């Protein structure tokens, strides 16, 4: 029995690290979506976003069996994230042109921004829970009763990791808001990450037994997992250095 709990403890540490990475993405996107608002509204929108992230993740925990088995939910999330990323990357020049002409873009007010944050939080909650459950399901059964259609021990591990992720979102979002003021080009990096997480959800959808386009084990295979994280880290690191070069060039030009 001791070896079982050791395995649970080790998996929990891995999950907390994974949630930390996913929370950083979530926090960066939250900060980017809210960045156009006035300072007082920005803080309020981010706080609403963190509250929604909290509610959505805990709601997703109690709907694990539904989220894991209904591929349409995963497909909608994938389409939304890919659309959100592509729309903001491809439409950035047009938006900058409108702003330079003094035009106010529609949907840029406080409540439309909160709604946009909520939609992004919901999809990130689905992605986060699916990733956590994929790792937790590999654990041996515990003597605890089932919760939310899942073994009690596995459920508790996912809950603790989810709470850790939410705490990290709170601190990371505040930091990213300040960072975007000095490195505004990170906005493009954020939306590239959003689109790439959308691709991940698309792969999970295509690997679903009822869809069957990809092998059912592919979405959680070592090869695809390594590919996903390698590309994600490359986007993040590359975006960081590129934003630094852009900033240096602007300072030099001025």
Buried (B, 14 or more C-beta within 10 A) or exposed (E): EEEBEEEBEEBBEEBBEBBBBBBBBBBBBBBBBBBBBEEEBBBBBBEBBBEBBBBBBBEBBEBBEEBBEBBEBBBBBBBBBBEBBBEBBEEEEEBEEEEEEEEEEEEEBBEEBBBBBBBBBBBBBBBBBBBBBBBBBEBEEBEEEEBBEBBBBBBBBBBBBBBBBBBBBBEBBBEBBEBBEEBBBBBBBBBBBBBBBBBBBBBBBBBBEEBEEBEEEBBBEEEBBEEBEEBBEEBBEEBBEBBBEBBEEEEEEE
